[in-house]
Amino acid sequence: MGGLKLRRLASTLLSPAAPPSPCSAADAHHAVARATAHHPPTAPPSAHHMDALLAFGRGSRLSAAALAGAFVDRLRAAASGQGDAAVALKCLVALRVLLARGAFILRDQVLAALLRHPASGRNPLALAAFPNGRSSFAAASWVRFSARLLELVLLLPDAPSSPDAEYLIALPNPHLVAELAAFVAVADAIRQAPPPPSSGPQPNALIWEAVRLAEEDRVAAERNIAARVREMAERLETLSLADAVELVCVLRRVEEGSAAPAAPEWKWAGLDERVVGEARRLRERAEGVVLRRTVEERRMVRRDAGGSTSARVLVSGRATAAGGDVVRFGSTRWGGVVSAWR
């Protein structure tokens, strides 16, 4: 019996210890504070701090929710007063990494914490008015841009990371058009990104990390736009008038993505010309569908109207003799009422 106990104790001591599962709100706030510390202001969150944040996704749902709530509190505190762009941008960079690499339970809680209705005043990503304060203009500009981009990324469909043909084929037409519009919105936002600070003896690594993440989002958006444009080209003739009109509007936005950017040095400022060319050809075909659907609907309305315009007028002899009665028609062609014939 004693030998069995010793073997169990030895196996316990020699086996690798399981990583602790952080779950309290205090642990979450401490982990977020360490990963998004103000000093040094130009350094992105370190790898071991990001590993500590990702560990919250391997625990319970309460653990993941505590981390999401800690990020929301940190963002609000950074945006208050004079504004701390270094802390806010580190939060946005860390959140983007968590959404890309975190476990499902962590992504789910981050999504629930960040997506609030703007009218409620509780949207933590509503940083369009982020103050310059004591921060540099470039850092504050990238906070505003990164917050807007993250908000659009959160609205993207929960689709496979790479365009999947089976997934796209199963989508109804309205959903496919809506997903195309969502990815086009991301590409439009990235095209309006502020210029990064010029490289100097000490480049701002934090802003360049935000640039790298935005480049990844641009590549993913372009790949998904191309896949949905090709899928829509296969089912163009099945679109209703409303879906065809919406598709034309979205494809025009894709074409605008090839216009000359404000900062020509940005290599990712516009969409690839091949993708824009496919969108242009599809838009021309979609305009033909809109025209045909409009003509078809007009014919249907005219046919329905012709079959329902009964102009029978029942005038009693007494009313005719009186001469002043008014007869109301069932049809609206005559403006509602006319005087009875004498």
MARDO-239861 format. One record per residue: x, y negated, z of N, C-alpha, C, CB in turn; residue in one letter. Coordinates in steps of 0.02 Angstrom, whole numbers, plus 32768, in hexadecimal, padded with zeros to 4 digits. Glycine has a CB too. Layout:
<sites>
XYZXYZXYZXYZA...
</sites>
This chain:
<sites>
8029803C8000800080008000802B7FC280007FD18000803CM80617FC3802B808D7F89802D80B17F7E7FEB80C07F918064G80C57FB67FC980E67FAD7F8880B87F8F7F5481007FEF7F70G80777FA17F5580477F857F2680407F397F3180047FA77F2EL803E7F257F7080397EDD7F7E80777EB87F66802F7ED27FC9K80B17ED67F6F80EE7EB57F5980F07EAE7F0D812C7EDC7F72L80DA7EE37EEB80D97EDF7EA180A97EA97E8980C57F237E83R806F7EA47EA980407E707E96805C7E2A7EA37FFD7E787EBDR807E7E227EDD809C7DE17EED80D37DD07EBB80B77DE27F34L80FB7E037EA981317DF67E7981167DE37E34815F7E347E73A80E17E077E2080C37DF67DDE80A67DB17DDE808E7E297DCBS808A7D9C7E17806E7D597E1B80A37D237E1780467D517E5BT80DB7D307E3A81117CFE7E3B81377CFB7DF981417D0D7E73L813E7D347DD781657D357D9A813D7D237D5C81827D797D91L80FA7D297D5F80D27D187D2480D07CCD7D1B808A7D347D2BS80CD7CB57CDC80CB7C6D7CD0808B7C4F7CED80D07C5D7C85P80937C187D0E80597BF77D2D802D7BD87CF8806F7BC27D60A7FEC7BDF7D007FBC7BC17CD27FBD7B757CDB7F757BDD7CDCA7FBA7B4E7CA47FBB7B067CAB7F7D7AEE7CD07FBF7AE57C66P7F867ABE7CFC7F4D7AA67D217F1A7A867CF37F647A747D57P7EDD7A8A7D067EA67A6E7CDE7E8F7A2D7CFE7E6B7AA07CD6S7EA579F47CE37E9079B57D017E4579AA7CF87EB7797A7CE3P7E2479947D2B7DDB798E7D257DC079507D477DBA79CB7D41C7DE479327D757DC878FA7D9A7DCF78B97D737DEA78F37DDFS7DA578897D837DA878487D627DE978257D727D6C781D7D76A7E02782E7DB07E41780E7DC37E7B78297D997E5078197E0DA7E7D786B7D8E7EB178887D647EAD786D7D1D7EAB78D57D63D7E7078667D037E68784D7CBF7E8078057CB97E1E78517CAAA7E6F77DB7CEA7E8577957CE87ED177907CEE7E64776D7D21H7EEF77BA7D177F3877B97D1D7F5977CE7CDC7F4F77E67D56H7F3E78027CBB7F5B781A7C7C7F5577E57C457F39785B7C66A7F1C77C57C427F1277907C0F7F3F77557C1D7EC877797C0DV7F4577417C5D7F7077097C6F7FB977167C5E7F6976F97CB9A7FD077547C68801677647C58802177657C0C802977A87C76R7FF0777D7BE77FF977827B9E7FF2773E7B7C7FC577B17B81A7FCF770E7B9B7FC376CD7B7C7FDF76947BA57F7776C27B71T801876A07BC68037766C7BEF804C76327BC3807376897C16A804C75F77BE0805E75BB7BBA80A875BB7BA6804F757C7BE3H80D375D37BD2811B75D47BC38130761B7BB0814475BB7C01H815776217B79816875ED7B4A812E75DD7B1A81A676027B21P8122759E7B0980E6758C7AE380E675A27A9B80DD75437AE5P812075B57A80812375C77A39812C76127A2E815B75A27A18T8127763A7A63813276827A5C80EE76A67A5E8160769D7A94A80E276D47A2F80A376FB7A3280A4772D7A6B8098772179EFP806A774A7A7C8069777C7AB2809A77B57AA3802277997ABBP80BF77C97AD680F277FC7ACD80D278417AC4812377FE7B08S80F978707AAC80E078B37A9E80C978D77ADD811578DD7A7BA80EF78D07B1480DB78F57B50809E78D57B71811578F77B82H809478937B68805778747B80801B788B7B57805D78287B7FH802478927B157FEE78AA7AEB7FDD78F37AFC800078A37AA1M800F791B7B0C800279607B207FD879627B60804379877B2AD7FE779347B8E7FC079317BCC7F77791E7BBE7FDF78FF7BFDA7F6D78F27B8D7F2878DF7B7B7F0479197B587F2878A17B4EL7F27793C7B2D7F0879747B097EF579AC7B397F37798E7AD3L7F1879B17B727F0979E67BA27EC379DE7BBF7F3C79E67BDAA7EA879A27BBF7E6479997BD97E3079BD7BAE7E53794E7BDDF7E4079CB7B707E1279EF7B457E137A397B507E2279E27AFEG7E427A527B777E457A997B867E247AAB7BC87E8D7AB17B86R7E047A7A7BE77DE17A867C257D967A887C1A7DF37A517C58G7D717A6E7C4A7D297A6D7C467D107A307C207D0A7A6F7C8CS7CD07A2F7C147CB279F47BF47CB879B67C217C687A017BE4R7CB479C07C627CBC79877C907D0279697C8A7CAF799D7CD8L7D3479947C807D78797C7C787D7F79517C3A7DA979B77C75S7D6379697C027D6679437BC47D3F79027BC97D4C796C7B89A7D0579047BEA7CDD78C77BF27D0178947C1E7C9978D87C11A7D2578AB7C507D4B787D7C7B7D8178597C537D6A78A37CB6A7DA2787D7C267DD6785D7BFE7DB8782A7BCD7DFE78927BD7L7D7F783C7BAE7D5E780D7B807D4877CE7BA57D21782E7B5EA7D2D77D67BE17D19779D7C087D5477727C1D7CF377B37C45G7D8D77917C2C7DC8776B7C3E7DE177417C047E00779B7C55A7DDD775B7BC77DF277347B8C7DC376F97B827DF277617B4DF7D8277037B8B7D5376CC7B837D6276957BB67D0A76E57B8CV7D6E76A77BF47D7F76757C277DC076517C167D8476967C6CD7DF076767BFD7E3176587BEC7E2A76277BB27E64768E7BDAR7E0276397B807DF7760C7B477DD475CB7B5D7DCE762F7B11L7DA175D27B877D7D75967B9E7DAB75697BC77D4075AA7BC7R7DD375877BF17E01755E7C197E35753B7BED7E2575897C4DA7E4D755D7BB87E7E753F7B8B7E6075067B627E9B75737B5DA7E1F750A7B537DFF74D77B2A7DE6749C7B537DC574F47B05A7DE774A17B957DCD746B7BBF7E0474367BCA7DB574877C03S7DEF73FC7BDE7E1E73C67BED7E4473B07BB07E4F73DC7C22G7E8673AC7BB77EB173977B807EBC73CE7B4D7EF3737F7B9BQ7EAB740B7B5F7EB574437B317EFB745E7B327EA3742E7AEBG7F02749F7B357F4374C07B347F4474EE7AF77F4F74E97B77D7F6074D47AC07F5E74F97A817F8775397A847F7774CD7A48A7FBD753A7AA97FE675767AAD7FBF75AF7ACC802675687AD5A7F9D75A27B047F7675D67B257F3B75EC7AF97F5C75BD7B69V7F1875BC7ADB7EDE75CD7AB17EF475F67A757EBB758D7A9AA7F2B75E37A547F4076087A197F5A764E7A2C7F7775E179F4L7F7A76547A667F8E76977A7C7F5176C37A8A7FBA76927ABCK7F1C76A57AA57EDF76CC7AB07EC276E47A6E7EAB76A17AD6C7EC076B87A3D7EA276CA79FC7ECC76FE79D87E9B768C79D0L7F0E76F879DC7F3A772A79BE7F31776E79E07F84771379C2V7F2F776E7A237F2777AD7A487EE377CD7A397F2D77A17A93A7EAF77A57A347E6C77C07A257E6B77DF79E07E37778A7A2BL7E8D77BF79B07E8E77DB796C7EB2781F796C7EB077AB793BR7EE8782579937F0C786479977EE1789979B97F4F785B79BDV7EBD788679EE7E9278B67A117E5B78D079E37E7378967A4FL7E3F78A479B97E0B78BA798B7E2678E979567DEA787D796AL7E6678E079447E83790B79117E9D794D792D7EBC78E678EFA7EB7794D796A7ED8798979857EB679A779C17F1F79787997R7E87798379DE7E68799B7A1C7E3879D57A117E4379637A3CG7E2979F87A477DF97A2F7A447DB37A137A367DF97A577A86A7D877A3F7A217D447A297A0F7D217A057A497D1A7A6479F8F7D287A207A857D067A037ABE7D1F79BD7ACD7D0F7A307AFCI7D5F79B17AC07D7B796F7ACB7D64793E7A957DC879727ACCL7D6479547A567D4B792A7A207D0279187A2A7D55794C79DDR7CDC79477A417C95793B7A4C7C8A79067A827C72797D7A61D7CAF79087AB77CA678D77AED7CC178937AD97CCA78EF7B2CQ7CF778917AB47D1178517A9B7CDF78307A6C7D55785A7A78V7CC178587A407C8F783E7A127C5378227A387C78787579E2L7C3C78467A6B7C02782E7A917C1277EE7AB87BEA78647AC1A7C4F77E77ACE7C6177AC7AF67C6C776E7ACB7C9F77BA7B1EA7C8477777A8D7C95773E7A637C5D77267A377CD0774F7A39L7C3077547A247BFB773F79F77BC077257A1F7BE4777A79CAL7BC076E57A2B7B8976C47A4D7B6B76927A1C7BA076A17A8FR7B2B76837A257B0A765479F77B26760F7A027ABD76557A02H7B3C75EC79CD7B5975AA79D67B2A757879F77B6E758E7993P7AE8757E79EC7AB9754E7A097AB475557A557A74755879EAA7AC9758D7A707AC475977AB87AFB75747ADE7AC575E07AC9S7B2F755D7ABB7B67753D7ADC7B95756D7AFF7B4E750C7B0CG7B8D75AE7AF47BB675E07B167BE376057AE67B8976117B3CR7BED75EA7AAB7C17760B7A797C6075FA7A887C0375F67A31N7C8876297AA07CCD76197AB17CF9760A7A757CEC76517AD7P7CE2761B7A387D09760D79FC7CF675CB79DB7D01764679CBL7CCA75A679F97CB7756479DD7CEC753279F17C70754E79F8A7D25753479CD7D5F750B79DE7D6E74D979A67D9B753679EBL7D3B74C7797F7D47749879487D5D745479617D087491791DA7D4A7443799E7D5D740279BC7D95740A79EF7D2073E179DDA7DBF743C79E67DF574487A157E22740A7A177E1E74877A02F7E2F73EE7A527E5673B07A557EA073BC7A497E4C738E7A99P7EC073887A2C7F09738C7A257F2B73897A697F23735379F8N7F1573597A927F2F73547AD67F7A73527AD87F16738E7B00G7F97737C7B037FE0737E7B097FFF73B17AD97FF3738F7B51R7FD673D07AB07FEF74017A80800273DF7A3F7FBC74387A73S802A74027A16803B73E779D5800073EA79A68077740D79B7S800073C079737FC973BF79437FC47401791E7FD373857911F7FFD7420790D7FFC746078E87FDD749679138042747478D2A7FEF749979537FD474CD797F7F8974C579887FF774CC79C3A7F71748779937F2A747B799B7F04748C795B7F1C743279B0A7F21747C79217F00748B78E27EFA74D678D87F27746D78A7S7F2D74FC78EB7F29754478E37EFB756479167F6E756278E9W7EF07544794F7EBD755D797E7E787557795E7EC0753679C0V7E69751E79417E27751479227E1D754578E87E2074CB7908R7E51754C78BE7E4B757978857E4575C2789C7E8875727857F7E6E75D878CB7E6D761E78E17E2B763079037EA7762C790FS7E0F760079287DCF760D79497D98761679157DBD75D37979A7D9775EB78E27D6575F278AD7D6E763378867D6875B6787DR7DAC764478787DB9768278537DA476BF787B7E027686783FL7DB476BF78BC7DA176F878E67D5576FE78EA7DBF76F0792DL7D3376C678EC7CE976C778EE7CCE76E878AF7CCD768178F5E7CEB76DA78757CD476F878377CE7774278347CF276D377FBL7D217754784E7D36779A784F7D0777C3787A7D7F77A17869V7CEF77A678B17CC177CB78DC7C7E77D878B97CB577A4791CL7C6D77AF78877C2E77B878627C3477E978287C1677757849L7C6F7802781B7C78783277E57C54787377F57CC2783E77D7L7C3F789777C27C1C78D777CE7C4B790977ED7BFF78F4778EP7C2F793678127C56796C78327C6279A377FD7C31798A7871D7C8C799277CD7C9979BE77947CDE79DE779C7C9579977751A7CEC7A1177737D307A2E77757D6579FA77667D357A687744P7DA07A0277837DD679D177797DE979CB77307E1379E477A2S7DE87A02770B7DF47A0176C37DB27A0D76A07E297A3776AES7DA679EA76687D6679F376457D587A3C76337D6579C87606P7D217A56764B7D0F7A9B76417CD67A9F760F7CFC7ABD7684D7CDF7AC575D97CAC7AC975A47C6B7AE475BF7CC57AF3756AA7C6D7B1975E77C307B3676017C0A7B05762E7C407B777628E7C2F7ADF76557C0F7AAD76817BEC7A7876577C437A8C76AFY7C0C7A6076227BEF7A2B75F97BB37A4575D27C237A0E75C9L7BB67A8375B97B7F7A9E75927B407AA475BC7B917AE27575I7B487AB275FC7B0E7ABB76287AED7A7A763E7B237AE27666A7B0D7A4176307AF17A0176467AB879EB76197B2879CB7648L7A8079D276357A4C79B3760B7A67797275EC7A0C79A47636P7A47795C75B87A5E792075947A6478E375C17A307911755BN7A3178D275E97A37789676147A72789A764479F7788A763BP7A7F78D576607AB678DD768F7AF978D6766B7AB3792276B1H7AFE78EF762E7B3C78E976087B4B78A075F87B39791375C8L7B19787A75E57B22783375D77B35780E76177AE2781575B8V7B16781F764F7B2677FE768E7B6D780D76A47AF4781476C5A7B84784B769B7BC9785B76AD7BFB7836767F7BD578A776A8E7BEB7831763F7C16780C76127C1B77C376297BFC781075CAL7BE377A5763D7BE3776076537C0D775876937B9C77487660A7C0B778976C07C32778576FE7C7D778676F07C2077C0772CA7C9377B076C37CDB77B276B37CF17774768C7CEB77F1768BF7CC5775976627CD5771C763E7CDC76E276707C9F770C760AV7CB376E076A47CB976AC76D77CFD76AE76FA7C8176B2770AA7D1676EB77077D5876F177267D8E76D776F67D66773B7738V7D8976EA76B67DBB76D276867DB87686767F7DAF76F37642A7D7D7669767F7D767620767B7D9775FE76B77D2D760C7676D7D8C761A76F37DA875FC772F7DF475FF772E7D8E7620776EA7E11763677187E5A763C77167E77760D76E27E6E76847706I7E53760176AD7E6B75D3767A7E71758C76957E3C75D4763DR7E4B757C76C97E4D753976E77E7A753677247E07752376F9Q7EA77565772B7ED3756777657F01752B77657EFC75A87766A7F11751077A07F4174D877A37F8774F077927F4074B777E9P7FB274C4777A7FF674D9776A801C74E977AA801C74A27743P8046751C77A9806D752D77E480A574FA77EF808B757477DFP80C174F8782A80F974C97836813574DD780D810C74C67880P815A74AC77F6819674BA77CF81C974E177F881B5747977B4S81EC750D77D7821E753677FA8258750A78108237756F77CDS8268750F784F82A074E9786B82CF75167890828674B27898G82F974F978B88327752278DF830375507910835874F67906P82C8753B792882A07564795582587567793A82A17547799EQ824A7593790A8207759778ED81D375AC7922820675C878B3P819675957917815F75A57945814775EB793581247571793FN8161761B795B81507661794D8106766F795A817B76907979A80E7764A798780A07656799680757645795A808B762C79D3L8082760B793B805B75F879018068762878C7806A75AF78ECI80A7763D78BE80B6766B7887809776AF789381017672787FW808B76C278D18066770078DF801D76F778CA806B7713792AE800176BC78D77FBC76AE78C07FB976AF78747FA4766A78DCA7FED769678537FF07697780A7FF176E077F1802F767177F0V8019770A7812801D775077FE7FD977737805805177747828R7FB67766783B7F74778678457F42776C78117F5B7778788CL7F46772B78017F19771077CE7F28772F778A7F2076C477CAA7F68773B777C7F7A775C773C7F5D77A277397FC6775E7734E7F5E77C777717F40780977727EF4780577657F4D782C77B5E7ED477D377837E8C77CB77777E7E77B8772E7E6F779577A6D7EAA779077107EA0777D76CA7EA577BA769C7ED2774776B5R7ED877E376A87EE2781F767F7EA6784E76867F2378437693V7E8F785876C47E55788476CF7E17786776AE7E4A788F771AA7E0C782576B47DD1780776957DD3780D764A7DCC77BD76A9A7E0D7801762C7E13780675E37E06784E75CC7E5877F075CCE7E20787F75F07E1678C575DD7DCC78D775E27E3F78F3760BR7DAA78C076157D6378D0761D7D3778AA75EB7D4C78C07664N7D4B786D75DB7D25784875A77D29786C75657D4177FF75A0I7D65788275527D6E78A575127D4578E5750F7DB878B57506A7D44790A75467D1E794975477CD3793C75407D2C79707588A7CBA790875617C7278FA755E7C5E78DB751C7C5E78CC7597R7C8A78B674FC7C7B789C74BA7C7678D574887CB2786A74A3V7CA37906748D7C9F793F745F7C607968746B7CDD796C7467R7C4E797274AB7C11799874B97BD3797374A17C0C79A67504E7BD2793174AA7B97790B74947B91790B74487B9B78C374ADM7BC9790F74257BC6791273DC7BA4795273C47C0D790D73BEA7BA9798873EA7B8A79C773D77B3F79C773E17BA97A0073FFE7B26799E740F7ADE799F741F7ABC795D74117AD379B27467R7AD9793573E57AC078F173D87A7878F173C07AEC78CE73A6L7A67792173957A247921737779EE793573A97A227951733DE7A01794C73E479CF7960741679C07928744779E8799C743DT79DE78EE743F79D578B7746E7991789574647A0D78847467L79747880749B793978567498794D780F74887910785A74DBS791C77E4747D792C779E746D7950777C74A778EC7778745BL7938778774E479577767751E799F777E7528792E7776755DA79AA77BF752179EF77D975297A1C77C174F179EE7825752CD7A0277BC74B47A2B77A4747C7A3F775B74867A0577AE743AA7A107732749D7A2076EB74A97A5576E574E079E076C474BDV7A4D770C75167A7E7709754C7AC2772075347A6777357587E7AC47753750A7B03776C74EF7B26773774C57AF777AC74C6L7B007714749C7B1E76DF74727B3E76A9749E7AE876C07444V7B1C769674D37B38766375007B78767B75227B0476507536C7B7976BA75377BB576D575587BEF76DA75267BA6771A7577V7BE176F074E97C1676F774B87C3376B474A37BFC771D747BL7C0A768074A47C26763E74967C57762974CB7BED760A7491R7C4A763C75097C7A762D753E7CBB765475347C5C763D7583R7CB67690751A7CF376B7750A7D1B769374D57CE176FE74F4V7CFA767974A27D1D7655746D7D3E761674877CEC76447434E7D1E75F474B67D3B75B874D37D7B75C874FA7D0975957501E7D837607750E7DBF761B75327DFE761A75087DB6765E754EG7DF7761274C57E31760F749A7E4675C8748B7E2476337459S7E22759674A77E347551749B7E77754174BC7DFD752274B5A7E96750B74A57ED774F774C07ED174E575097EF574BC7498A7EF8750475367EF274F5757D7F1074B1758E7F14752B75A5P7EFD749975C97F18745975E07F63745F75EE7EF374427620A7F7A749876057FC174A376127FDB74D975E27FCD74B9765DA7FF874C575A9800B74F77576803E7529758F802674D3753AP8063751975C58097754775DB8079758575FC80C67525760AE80387584760A801A75BF762A801175F675F67FD575AD764AW8032762E7600802C766475D07FEA768775D58065769675D9K7FC77682760F7F8876A476187F4D7673761A7F8976CE7658W7F57763875FB7F22760575FE7EE6761875D47F3E75C375E8A7EEF763F759E7EB7765075737EB3769B75677EBE762C7531G7E7A76AF754A7E7176F6753B7E98770874FC7E2677067532L7EA4774974F47EC8776174BA7EA07753747B7ED777AC74C1D7EC2774174467EA1772F74077E7A776A73EA7ED4771673D4E7E9277A773F47E6E77E173DA7E2B77E873FD7E98782173E4R7E2977DE743F7DEA77E274647DBB77AA744E7DF777DF74B0V7DD7776E74457DAE773674307D91774273EA7DD776F47431V7DBA776073BD7DA1776E737A7D6877A1737A7DDA7789734EG7D6E77D573A47D37780573A97CF877E473C57D4C784073D6E7D0177B873F57CC7779574127CA7776773DE7CDC776D7450A7CCF774773B57CB4771A73827C8A7741734E7CED76F4735ER7CA5777A73387C7F77A273077C3F77BD73267CAA77DC72EDR7C4177D173647C0577EA73857BD377B1738F7C16780A73C9L7BEB7776739E7BBD773D73A77B99772C73667BE376FF73C0R7BBB7730732E7B9B772272EE7B65775672E07BCF772272B4E7B73779572EF7B3F77C872E67B0677BF73177B5D780E72EER7B1577AC73547AE177A273867AB3776773747B00779673CBA7ACE773473557AA476FC733F7A727713730A7ACF76C37323E7A87774372DF7A58775F72AF7A21778672D27A7C778D727EG7A3277AA730779FF77CE732D79CF779E734E7A2077FB7362V79E87767736979BD77347388798C7719735479E676FB73A6V79A4770C7318797876F272E47941772472D279A076E072A5L7953776372CA7922779572B878EF77A072F0794477D772A7R790777A3732E78DA77AC736678AB7771736D790077B773A6R78C277367360789776FB7365786076FD733078C076BB735CT7872771072F3783F771672BE780D774C72CF78617726727AV7824778572E977F777BB72FB77C677A67331781E77F87311E77DE7783736477B2776D739A77807739738277DB775273D4E7795770E7355776676DD733A772E77007312778A76AA730DR7741773372ED770E775872C776DD777A72F6772E778B7299R76F77797732C76CB77B8735C769C7787737E76F477DC7391M76B5774C738F768B771973AF76567701737E76B576DE73C7V766B76F8733F763A76E0730D760577157300765E76CF72CBR761A775572FE75E9778A72F275B97790732D760E77CD72E6R75D4778C736B75A8779073A57579775573A875D2779273E5D7592771A7395756776DF7397753076E473627590769F738CA754176FF7327750F770572F374D877367305752F771972B2G74E9776A732B74B6779B733D748B7787737774D777DB734DG749C7751739B7476773E73D6745376FC73CF74A4773C7412S745776DC73947438769A738D73F276A273717462766D735FT73C576B7739B737F76BC7387735F7677738D735976F073B3S7346765F7353732B761B735272DE761C7351734575F67314A72BF7652736A72777654736C725D7621739E725E769A737FR722A75FB7388720C75C873B371C375D873BB721675817395V71AE75E273F8716875F07406714875B0741E715F762A743BL711B759473F370F97556740470AE756474067109751E73D0V7090755A743F704875667446702175307420703375667490S6FE47543740D6FBB751373E96FAC74D574116F7A753373D4G6FA174DD74536F9374A4747D6FCE747674816F7E74BB74C2R700D749574847048746B7487705174457447708574947497A70407466740D7048744473CD7018740B73C7703E74757394T6FDC741773E06FAB73E173DC6FBF73A674086F6673FB73F1A6FDD73B674426FF17380746E70297357744E7007739A74B2A70567379742E708A7357740970C3733E7433706C731E73E5G70BF7340747470F57324749C711A735774C570DA72F074CAG7107739974BF712873CC74E7716F73D874CE7100740D74E6D719973F174F971DE740074EA71E7744B74ED720F73DC751AV7209746774BA721574AF74B7725F74BB74C271FE74CB7472V727174EA74F172B774FB74FF72C9753B74D972C37505754CR7301753874B673187570748D7347759D74B5733B7556744EF734575DE74A57375760C74C373BB760374A6735F765374B9G73C075ED7468740175E17449741A759C745C73FC75E873FDS745C7595745D747A7553746E748B752C742F74B8755D7499T7479754373F5748B752073B8746A74DC73B3747A7549737CR743074D473D27409749773CA740F7468740673C074A873BFW74427474742F744F744674657420744F74A0744A7400744BG73F8748474A373CF749274DE7386748474D373E7746A7518G7371744674C3732B743674BD731F740C747F7313741174FCV72E37414746072CC73EA742A728273DD743472DA740A73E4V726973AA74147222739C741871FC73CB73EB721473537406S71C273DF74017197740C73D8717F73E8739B715B74277401A717674117364715C73F27327711473DE732F7164742272EBW710373A9730F70BD73927311709573B972DE70B773447303R
</sites>
